[in-house]
């Protein structure tokens, strides 16, 4: 059996995930690629010290969040993100929303102690390959209420990122580089040891390097109050 396609399935806790996978002084993250088919690829600054990490997403409850759909494509994160929504809009229009990436830290919803990002995709389009994220867009978005540098209340609206379609027409993606230098911290920002990082969200097409893996079946993942989840980790080999 090819070890590249052999999944390692384990029940882990958030504490274990954070201990094994969280970026520290050495394991700082370079970029995070995620698609609507259940693939998330995390690349580290030093691939020789820490190989790429492939995390498989699954359908999980989004209960307790604004505009919840019931079940949505969910990825468990090995770090604690700042909460909020990143909205992907079609390149041809500034009003057509195609996808929403929702960052949810542990404890944001009472009783759900896992860090996660939820990928919502418009289910009104006819995709060449329907994705696990095609459960529809949330009916409402997260607005974060915080304070500015003067200590005054401030509301952060969902962040907008336009898609960039590739020349072959089979890929549509958006690059998101969150920051903590604004009046409030951007959704998806986390402590990366002071090193820059970015996300690439694929609305159409697979995350590069994951084409050797089958699209996950639409299984349901249970998020327990203890933080225990069923999650699949794979480490793809570099070509």
Residue pairs with C-beta under 8 A, 6 or more apart in sequence:
4 212
4 236
4 237
5 212
5 213
5 214
7 56
7 232
7 234
8 232
8 233
8 234
9 230
9 231
9 232
10 231
10 233
11 228
11 229
11 230
12 228
12 229
12 231
13 226
13 227
13 228
14 106
14 113
14 114
14 115
14 227
15 227
17 76
17 78
17 231
18 78
18 79
18 80
20 78
21 27
21 42
21 53
21 78
21 79
22 78
22 79
23 29
23 44
23 79
23 190
23 191
23 192
23 193
24 193
25 193
26 46
26 49
26 50
27 44
27 46
27 49
27 50
28 44
28 45
28 46
28 192
28 193
28 195
28 197
29 42
29 43
29 44
29 45
29 79
29 192
29 195
29 197
30 43
30 44
30 45
30 195
30 197
31 42
31 43
31 197
31 198
31 199
31 200
32 40
32 41
32 42
32 43
32 197
32 198
32 199
32 200
33 39
33 40
33 41
33 43
33 199
33 200
33 202
33 207
33 208
34 40
34 41
34 57
34 75
34 101
34 117
34 119
34 199
34 200
34 201
34 202
34 207
35 131
35 201
35 202
35 205
35 206
35 207
35 210
36 73
36 99
36 119
36 121
36 131
36 132
36 133
36 134
36 202
36 203
37 129
37 131
37 132
37 133
37 206
37 215
37 216
38 56
38 57
38 58
38 73
38 131
38 132
38 215
38 216
39 54
39 56
39 57
39 206
39 207
39 210
39 213
39 215
39 216
40 54
40 55
40 56
40 57
40 75
40 207
41 52
41 53
41 54
41 55
41 207
41 208
41 209
41 210
41 236
42 52
42 53
42 54
42 55
42 78
43 52
44 50
44 51
44 52
44 53
45 195
47 238
51 235
51 238
52 209
52 235
52 236
52 238
53 78
53 233
53 235
54 210
54 213
54 233
54 234
54 235
54 236
55 75
55 76
55 78
55 231
55 232
55 233
56 216
56 231
56 232
56 233
56 234
57 73
57 74
57 75
57 119
57 132
57 216
58 73
58 74
58 132
58 216
58 218
58 219
58 220
58 221
58 230
58 231
59 71
59 72
59 73
59 74
59 132
59 135
59 218
59 219
59 220
59 221
60 71
60 72
60 74
60 116
60 220
60 221
60 222
60 223
61 70
61 71
61 222
61 223
62 68
62 69
62 70
62 71
62 72
62 74
62 102
62 118
62 138
63 70
63 109
64 109
64 110
64 112
65 102
65 104
65 109
65 118
65 138
65 142
66 138
66 139
66 140
66 141
66 142
67 137
67 138
67 139
67 140
67 141
68 138
69 120
69 135
69 136
69 138
70 135
71 135
71 220
72 118
72 119
72 120
72 133
72 135
73 118
73 119
73 120
73 121
73 131
73 132
73 133
73 135
74 116
74 117
74 118
74 119
74 221
74 223
75 116
75 117
75 118
75 119
76 114
76 115
76 116
76 229
76 231
77 115
77 116
77 117
78 115
79 115
79 190
79 191
79 192
80 105
80 106
80 115
80 190
80 191
81 103
81 104
81 105
81 115
81 117
81 187
81 188
81 189
81 190
82 103
82 105
82 178
82 180
82 185
82 186
82 187
82 188
82 189
82 190
83 103
83 104
83 105
83 108
83 142
83 144
83 187
84 102
84 103
84 142
84 144
84 156
84 158
84 159
84 186
84 187
84 188
85 100
85 101
85 102
85 103
85 138
85 141
85 142
85 158
85 159
85 187
86 100
86 101
86 102
86 103
86 158
86 159
86 160
86 161
86 176
86 187
86 188
86 199
86 201
87 97
87 99
87 100
87 141
87 158
87 159
87 160
87 161
88 97
88 98
88 99
88 100
88 101
88 161
88 162
88 163
88 174
88 201
88 203
89 95
89 96
89 97
89 98
89 160
89 161
89 162
89 163
90 96
90 97
90 98
90 162
90 163
91 162
91 163
91 164
91 165
91 172
94 162
97 122
97 137
98 121
98 122
98 125
98 163
98 172
98 203
99 119
99 120
99 121
99 122
99 133
99 137
99 201
99 203
100 119
100 120
100 137
100 138
100 141
100 158
101 117
101 118
101 119
101 120
101 176
101 187
101 188
101 199
101 201
102 117
102 118
102 120
102 138
102 142
102 187
103 116
103 117
103 187
103 188
104 112
104 115
104 116
104 117
104 118
105 115
106 112
106 113
106 114
106 115
106 227
107 113
111 225
112 223
112 225
113 225
113 226
113 227
114 223
114 227
114 229
116 223
117 188
119 132
119 133
119 201
120 133
120 135
120 136
120 137
120 138
121 131
121 133
121 134
121 135
121 136
121 137
121 203
122 134
122 136
122 137
123 134
123 135
123 136
127 134
127 204
128 170
128 204
129 215
131 215
132 215
132 216
132 218
141 158
142 158
142 187
143 155
143 156
143 157
143 158
144 155
144 156
144 184
144 187
145 153
145 154
145 155
145 156
146 153
146 154
146 156
146 183
146 184
146 185
147 153
147 154
147 184
148 154
148 183
148 184
149 183
154 183
154 184
156 183
156 184
158 187
159 176
159 186
159 187
161 174
161 175
161 176
161 201
162 174
163 172
163 173
163 174
163 203
164 172
164 173
164 174
164 175
165 171
165 172
165 204
166 172
166 173
166 205
170 204
170 205
171 202
171 204
171 205
172 202
172 203
172 204
172 205
173 200
173 201
173 202
173 203
173 204
173 205
174 200
174 201
174 203
175 198
175 199
175 200
175 201
176 188
176 198
176 199
176 200
176 201
177 196
177 197
177 198
177 199
178 185
178 186
178 187
178 188
178 189
178 199
179 185
179 186
179 189
180 186
180 189
188 199
200 207
209 236
209 238
209 239
210 236
212 236
213 234
213 236
216 232
221 229
221 230
221 231
222 229
222 230
223 229
